[in-house]
Amino acid sequence: MTGTSFFTHKDKQILYNDVSGIRNVEDALAIFDKTEKIAKMQPEKSIILLTNVINTHNNIEATSALKEFSTAVTPYIKASAVVGVSGIKRIIVQSLMKVSGRKIHLFDTLEHAKDWLVEQ
């Protein structure tokens, strides 16, 4: 299910930003916008964020918006993981880390990402 929601894994709350399978960039950006609004309502350095980008489409507009998103939410993030990063997406995530100054950990599966996040 795509969208933004909180869920609990091993007694820890994780903010899930799911844009998996979305081919329409505007739809994905709307989800990132919702995630940003939710993040800004939380205390600083309190969010454990999991983003799923498996089978998503990206373009220049989306990359620019993601840089803005990443910078905007960084003060609220305690730990961040992304699933589904390969190819050009890896370069985009590296640029997001440089712009935001935040380490974003990459994982191949949701389970590995969730397990790592709750240990942070």
ZAMARGU-4260 file (C-alpha; in steps of 0.2 Angstrom, whole numbers, plus 5000, padded with zeros to 4 digits):
<rodrens>
0) 5000/5000/5000 | 5008/5016/4995 | 5007/5032/5005 | 5013/5038/5022 | 5009/5030/5038
5) 5017/5025/5055 | 5019/5007/5060 | 5026/4998/5075 | 5041/4985/5073 | 5048/4977/5088
10) 5040/4990/5099 | 5047/5005/5089 | 5037/5017/5079 | 5043/5019/5061 | 5037/5032/5049
15) 5034/5023/5032 | 5036/5033/5016 | 5030/5021/5003 | 5031/5026/4984 | 5034/5008/4978
20) 5027/5005/4961 | 5022/5023/4957 | 5026/5028/4939 | 5018/5045/4940 | 5031/5057/4948
25) 5017/5069/4954 | 5009/5055/4964 | 5026/5051/4972 | 5029/5069/4976 | 5012/5071/4984
30) 5017/5057/4996 | 5034/5065/5000 | 5024/5081/5004 | 5013/5072/5016 | 5028/5063/5024
35) 5036/5080/5026 | 5021/5088/5035 | 5020/5073/5047 | 5038/5074/5050 | 5037/5093/5055
40) 5024/5089/5068 | 5036/5077/5077 | 5050/5082/5090 | 5067/5085/5082 | 5078/5069/5080
45) 5064/5058/5084 | 5059/5050/5068 | 5064/5033/5062 | 5061/5034/5043 | 5059/5020/5031
50) 5056/5024/5012 | 5052/5011/4999 | 5056/5016/4981 | 5055/4999/4973 | 5050/5001/4955
55) 5047/5020/4956 | 5050/5032/4942 | 5061/5047/4944 | 5065/5063/4933 | 5074/5079/4936
60) 5059/5088/4944 | 5057/5073/4956 | 5076/5074/4960 | 5075/5092/4964 | 5060/5090/4975
65) 5068/5076/4984 | 5083/5087/4989 | 5071/5099/4996 | 5061/5086/5005 | 5077/5078/5012
70) 5084/5095/5019 | 5067/5099/5026 | 5065/5083/5036 | 5083/5081/5042 | 5081/5090/5059
75) 5067/5078/5063 | 5076/5062/5058 | 5085/5050/5070 | 5088/5036/5057 | 5084/5034/5039
80) 5083/5019/5028 | 5078/5016/5010 | 5074/5000/5001 | 5074/4998/4982 | 5089/5009/4977
85) 5099/5003/4962 | 5107/5011/4947 | 5103/5030/4945 | 5093/5030/4961 | 5110/5026/4970
90) 5117/5042/4963 | 5102/5052/4968 | 5103/5045/4986 | 5121/5050/4987 | 5117/5068/4982
95) 5103/5068/4995 | 5115/5064/5008 | 5127/5077/5003 | 5113/5091/5002 | 5105/5086/5019
100) 5121/5081/5028 | 5112/5065/5034 | 5117/5047/5032 | 5103/5037/5023 | 5106/5018/5024
105) 5102/5007/5009 | 5094/4990/5011 | 5088/4976/4999 | 5073/4971/5009 | 5060/4979/5020
110) 5064/4967/5034 | 5082/4971/5035 | 5079/4989/5034 | 5066/4988/5048 | 5077/4977/5059
115) 5092/4990/5057 | 5081/5005/5060 | 5074/4999/5077 | 5092/4996/5083 | 5096/5014/5081
</rodrens>
